[in-house]
C-alpha cells in the first residue's frame, strides 16, 4: 500500500470510529423520566435540558417506574396498574392492580419481557410479554400490613429469583418464582430499588436512609457506600431510582417528596455519576420538572 492509500485508510478508520462514538453517545442523550407526585412523564434532551415529549398522568397516581422499550413504546406503573403506550399516547394495554393494592414496578427485562409487581396481600409479581400476555404470576406475603409500606421496584436476578426491597423492614428479600423465600439481606433505610452491574454486584438505593451503595449480594459485602453529603455537588433527600450507565457510572434519582425545594442548595433532582464517582451532569429545576423517582435510557 502506497502512502496516499495508507493515509486514506487511516482517515477512513478515524471517521468510522468517530461516527460509532457519536452514534453510541446519541443513544445516551435522551432520558425518560417519571416520579411519584409528578403529573407527567417526560423525555428529556440531556444536552439542552428541554422536554421533547410528555404524557400527562394524575399526580396522585404514584408513578415510580418508567421504561422505554426496544420497540419505542413507553411502559410505566401507576398506583392502579401498569400501562404500555406509544409515543403518540395510544394505549396498547393496561393491566390493573386489584382494589386496595398498589402497582409499583414496571420494568423491561434483558430478554425483552416485562416485569410488573403490585403491593398487597399477597404482593404479586407478573412476567408479561410486550403484547400484554401474562406469562407467570408469583405471590409472596411480605408480612407488612400497609401495602404502601411494602416495596417500589422489584427486579429479577441472575438466579431467576426476584429481589424485593422492603421499606418497613429495611431489607431485601430474595424470592423464587414459586414464592418461596430464599434469604433476607438486612441493609437499613427504606430500600427503593436494586440494579445489577456488569461485574455481578448490585447498586442499592437506600431511600430515606439518604444513601446508595454497591453490594455483592452473594457475600453481602459492601463495596462502596455514598451517604447524604459524601459526594461534592449533591445532598441526598430520598434516594430512589438508580440506573447504571453504559460508561460504568450511574444515574441517581434524588426524590424530594420528604425534603424541601430542590432549587435550594445542593439538591439536584437527578445526577449522573461517572465511574470515578464524580458528578458529570445534573438536573436541578423543579419549576420545570417534578419529583423524579425513576429514569430510563431512550433506546
Legacy VTK file of the C-alpha trace (Angstrom):
# vtk DataFile Version 3.0
C-alpha trace
ASCII
DATASET POLYDATA
POINTS 299 float
0.000 0.000 0.000
1.445 3.395 -1.023
1.466 6.390 1.312
-1.594 8.012 -0.281
-3.715 4.892 0.173
-2.394 4.415 3.708
-3.415 7.951 4.702
-6.843 7.447 3.145
-7.326 4.176 5.015
-6.282 5.687 8.352
-8.628 8.632 7.792
-11.489 6.310 6.964
-10.922 4.296 10.137
-10.792 7.503 12.198
-14.040 8.783 10.691
-15.719 5.419 11.272
-14.550 5.425 14.882
-15.841 8.945 15.393
-19.157 8.024 13.805
-19.501 4.955 16.034
-18.662 7.014 19.106
-21.187 9.655 18.201
-23.826 7.018 17.452
-23.269 5.472 20.898
-23.476 8.898 22.534
-26.600 9.821 20.605
-28.496 6.887 22.105
-27.468 8.117 25.541
-28.529 11.747 25.086
-32.222 11.328 25.871
-33.824 10.167 29.104
-37.331 9.075 30.058
-38.282 10.451 33.478
-41.186 9.986 35.858
-41.876 10.319 39.530
-44.276 9.898 42.410
-46.169 13.171 42.837
-45.346 14.462 39.334
-48.225 14.930 36.895
-46.453 13.759 33.751
-43.857 11.520 32.149
-41.260 13.279 30.004
-38.488 12.621 27.530
-35.583 14.945 28.228
-32.798 16.091 25.912
-29.786 15.911 28.237
-27.752 18.495 26.340
-30.398 21.232 26.269
-32.368 20.075 29.346
-35.526 20.666 27.341
-38.593 18.437 27.422
-39.139 16.886 23.988
-42.187 14.763 24.810
-44.607 14.486 27.693
-47.545 12.344 28.703
-49.975 13.527 31.384
-50.860 11.395 34.397
-52.667 12.156 37.633
-50.187 13.414 40.230
-51.721 11.169 42.914
-51.126 8.059 40.807
-47.709 7.373 42.335
-45.660 6.619 39.201
-42.448 5.014 40.473
-41.379 3.040 37.390
-40.843 4.167 33.802
-39.153 2.254 30.984
-38.513 2.916 27.310
-38.977 -0.336 25.389
-36.829 -1.549 22.464
-39.904 -1.132 20.245
-40.043 2.592 21.031
-43.014 2.423 23.387
-43.344 3.648 26.974
-44.031 1.317 29.883
-44.964 2.740 33.263
-46.583 1.868 36.560
-49.203 3.937 38.281
-50.949 3.272 41.574
-53.870 1.483 39.950
-51.964 -0.560 37.372
-49.372 -0.615 34.603
-49.698 0.685 31.045
-47.899 0.364 27.749
-48.388 3.362 25.440
-46.991 4.553 22.135
-45.212 7.876 21.677
-48.443 9.284 20.226
-50.200 8.377 23.507
-52.123 5.373 22.213
-52.773 2.846 24.980
-51.653 -0.635 23.897
-52.664 -2.351 27.124
-53.464 -1.642 30.758
-53.049 -4.276 33.468
-54.863 -3.180 36.644
-53.887 -3.919 40.231
-56.662 -5.269 42.478
-58.553 -2.866 44.717
-56.511 -1.903 47.759
-53.227 -2.827 46.059
-50.558 -0.555 44.522
-48.764 -1.307 41.253
-45.231 -0.020 41.797
-42.978 -1.922 39.368
-42.903 -1.857 35.564
-39.565 -2.897 34.074
-38.182 -4.209 30.780
-36.058 -7.311 31.406
-32.989 -8.208 29.350
-34.770 -10.922 27.361
-37.450 -8.424 26.319
-40.390 -9.366 28.528
-41.742 -7.054 31.217
-41.720 -7.359 34.996
-44.715 -5.920 36.861
-45.373 -6.032 40.611
-48.025 -4.745 42.960
-48.019 -4.358 46.743
-50.838 -6.051 48.603
-51.905 -9.218 50.382
-50.298 -11.101 48.895
-47.786 -8.997 46.978
-47.800 -10.179 43.359
-45.146 -10.281 40.635
-46.044 -10.788 36.973
-43.917 -11.511 33.922
-45.646 -10.180 30.819
-44.925 -10.186 27.080
-44.725 -6.907 25.129
-48.200 -7.801 23.820
-49.576 -7.859 27.379
-49.886 -11.645 27.786
-49.224 -12.752 31.368
-46.569 -15.492 31.371
-46.174 -16.078 35.105
-47.565 -14.985 38.444
-45.709 -15.113 41.768
-47.392 -14.386 45.083
-45.484 -13.540 48.264
-46.737 -12.376 51.638
-44.373 -9.684 52.932
-45.815 -9.554 56.443
-46.199 -5.773 56.126
-49.797 -4.675 56.749
-49.827 -1.385 54.820
-49.319 -2.022 51.074
-47.774 1.451 50.713
-45.010 0.437 53.150
-44.026 -2.649 51.157
-41.914 -2.005 48.035
-41.366 0.096 44.923
-39.092 -1.542 42.307
-38.756 -5.330 42.174
-36.051 -6.875 39.989
-35.061 -10.356 38.766
-31.519 -11.596 39.437
-29.125 -13.934 37.625
-30.566 -16.906 39.548
-34.035 -16.160 38.090
-35.274 -15.174 41.533
-36.890 -11.859 42.489
-35.246 -9.192 44.625
-37.873 -7.367 46.693
-36.607 -4.294 48.616
-38.925 -3.638 51.549
-39.496 -0.205 53.073
-40.836 -1.082 56.506
-38.293 -3.779 57.348
-35.256 -2.199 55.661
-34.202 -5.382 53.909
-34.078 -7.111 50.538
-35.872 -10.440 50.149
-34.821 -12.981 47.517
-37.901 -14.945 46.476
-38.258 -17.777 43.944
-40.827 -17.738 41.116
-42.862 -20.144 43.295
-42.975 -17.552 46.080
-40.521 -19.282 48.406
-38.214 -17.070 50.480
-34.531 -17.808 49.854
-32.941 -15.233 52.156
-33.211 -11.827 53.781
-30.439 -9.228 53.423
-30.609 -6.501 56.066
-29.386 -3.141 54.751
-31.295 -0.422 56.639
-33.052 2.673 55.381
-36.072 2.289 53.127
-34.608 0.462 50.111
-36.243 1.545 46.858
-34.542 -0.494 44.141
-31.652 -2.699 43.112
-29.737 -2.562 39.833
-27.353 -5.266 38.663
-23.931 -4.142 37.422
-21.792 -5.846 34.734
-19.453 -7.143 37.465
-22.329 -9.011 39.127
-22.657 -6.654 42.078
-25.794 -4.597 42.688
-26.478 -0.943 43.275
-28.993 -0.424 46.081
-30.933 2.788 46.749
-31.436 3.474 50.453
-34.443 5.795 50.199
-34.864 7.755 53.436
-31.558 6.321 54.613
-30.064 9.032 52.334
-27.530 6.754 50.650
-26.875 4.375 47.815
-24.310 1.617 47.697
-22.742 -1.155 45.674
-23.003 -4.570 47.285
-22.095 -8.148 46.443
-25.413 -9.729 47.344
-23.960 -13.240 47.380
-21.445 -12.389 50.123
-23.303 -9.318 51.473
-20.050 -7.362 51.219
-20.471 -3.600 50.781
-18.078 -2.463 48.031
-18.849 1.256 48.322
-21.449 3.367 50.089
-22.260 7.013 49.304
-24.018 8.786 52.155
-26.041 12.010 52.187
-23.181 14.512 51.895
-20.261 12.346 50.770
-20.361 13.495 47.152
-19.435 17.034 46.164
-22.345 18.741 44.414
-25.297 16.912 45.960
-27.023 16.297 49.269
-29.379 13.338 49.201
-33.022 13.574 50.210
-34.674 10.240 49.366
-32.512 8.103 47.061
-34.924 6.457 44.631
-34.322 5.120 41.118
-30.830 4.023 40.080
-29.673 3.264 36.556
-26.193 2.039 35.556
-24.766 3.853 32.520
-23.005 2.216 29.564
-19.819 4.079 30.590
-19.639 2.465 34.031
-21.322 5.180 36.076
-24.886 5.587 37.259
-27.901 7.880 37.287
-29.263 8.609 40.766
-32.777 9.955 41.390
-32.856 12.329 44.367
-36.611 12.335 45.095
-37.695 15.364 47.114
-41.066 14.269 48.461
-39.709 14.067 52.008
-37.454 17.126 51.655
-37.568 20.766 50.590
-37.129 22.914 47.477
-34.770 21.246 45.005
-33.622 24.628 43.726
-32.113 25.478 47.107
-28.584 24.354 47.884
-27.078 21.136 46.566
-30.265 19.254 45.839
-30.443 18.242 42.157
-33.378 16.002 41.301
-31.235 13.754 39.117
-27.480 13.289 38.766
-25.180 11.316 36.517
-22.068 9.975 38.246
-19.050 8.698 36.309
-17.069 5.580 37.203
-14.677 7.712 39.254
-17.558 8.823 41.479
-17.782 12.412 40.189
-20.974 14.166 39.137
-20.745 14.910 35.405
-24.351 16.013 34.789
-27.288 17.094 36.923
-30.858 18.366 36.731
-31.896 20.950 39.310
-35.063 22.787 38.259
-38.300 21.919 39.996
-40.171 24.751 38.304
-39.965 22.736 35.082
-39.532 19.234 36.477
-41.373 17.453 39.253
-40.231 14.915 41.803
-38.177 12.345 39.883
-38.053 8.796 41.183
-37.458 6.779 38.005
-35.193 7.131 34.946
-34.721 5.109 31.764
-32.446 5.489 28.755
-34.188 6.063 25.436
-33.152 3.182 23.212
LINES 1 300
299 0 1 2 3 4 5 6 7 8 9 10 11 12 13 14 15 16 17 18 19 20 21 22 23 24 25 26 27 28 29 30 31 32 33 34 35 36 37 38 39 40 41 42 43 44 45 46 47 48 49 50 51 52 53 54 55 56 57 58 59 60 61 62 63 64 65 66 67 68 69 70 71 72 73 74 75 76 77 78 79 80 81 82 83 84 85 86 87 88 89 90 91 92 93 94 95 96 97 98 99 100 101 102 103 104 105 106 107 108 109 110 111 112 113 114 115 116 117 118 119 120 121 122 123 124 125 126 127 128 129 130 131 132 133 134 135 136 137 138 139 140 141 142 143 144 145 146 147 148 149 150 151 152 153 154 155 156 157 158 159 160 161 162 163 164 165 166 167 168 169 170 171 172 173 174 175 176 177 178 179 180 181 182 183 184 185 186 187 188 189 190 191 192 193 194 195 196 197 198 199 200 201 202 203 204 205 206 207 208 209 210 211 212 213 214 215 216 217 218 219 220 221 222 223 224 225 226 227 228 229 230 231 232 233 234 235 236 237 238 239 240 241 242 243 244 245 246 247 248 249 250 251 252 253 254 255 256 257 258 259 260 261 262 263 264 265 266 267 268 269 270 271 272 273 274 275 276 277 278 279 280 281 282 283 284 285 286 287 288 289 290 291 292 293 294 295 296 297 298
